[in-house]
Amino acid sequence: MPAIDPLTSRCQVVRTLDVIGEKWSLLLVRDALRGRTTYSEFRESLGIPTDVLSTRLAKLVERGVLEKRAYRAEGSRERFSYHLTEAGQGLALVVGAMAQWGETYNPCDGASSSRFVEADDRDAAVGISFIDGSGRALTPTEVALVPRR
């Protein structure tokens, strides 16, 4: 079977996995959704090796998921922070769907590490679902993935 070229593939899943399909990349996006922005915050949160962290951050910037911004704390050298772009914010749906799947089909014994809530009401939990043209939420069994004609 020939290798799939993610840059020319018509498959959206292949192209998306090329950007965020590596574990550390997706965890960096998750942490950015939680509000982390600095190299040290990512390193401390994830325990990721520094060479891997640098490589993954650079790729996410290059692919338009994160934006790199210079800053300087008083008395320190210039550093960079990383902020989600519109494309990066769009990955909240991906991370949310994965978190929801994990909570339902692969739960842990203790409390989950995070949850999705309404931005203006931290007590109002939200979920991911397919919505039809009339606004009705569909169950996964009511949805099919078909080839484009």
Phi, psi and omega in degrees: 000130181291151178292148179269128177270109184296338181283336182244359182293140175281345184282121180298325181293317178299314181294322179292317179298330177297330181270313188235012186285352179269138186311309185296324180298314180293324177291328174295318177297316178303314180295323177295323176296331177280355177105001178284143182224340186257156179307313183294324177296316178296316182298314181294318182293317188263338185065028183281139176302142186299323180293322178291317179301312180300316181296314182293319178299316180299318180294319179294326175291312181301323183270005173082018179272321178240153174245134181264128180233134178282144173209160179221115173285148182305128179080006181242167176282167178295136177229181181231146172245161185234127186231141180295136172275183175301318178297320178295317177299326178297337178286354174303325178295320180294311180296319178297318179295319179294318179296317180295318178298313180298321179295323183278314190252349180214056186287157175263165181289327180268190178289147177294156184282339180200168176210157178263133182224167174293138183300325182266356181215091186295353177264349184266098180293149177233160179225168180259136175205163172278138181240131179278180183299338180264000179094005180278133177285135180251150173279159178303330179285348177267004184239142176232146175257118184235155176295146176287140179269000000 
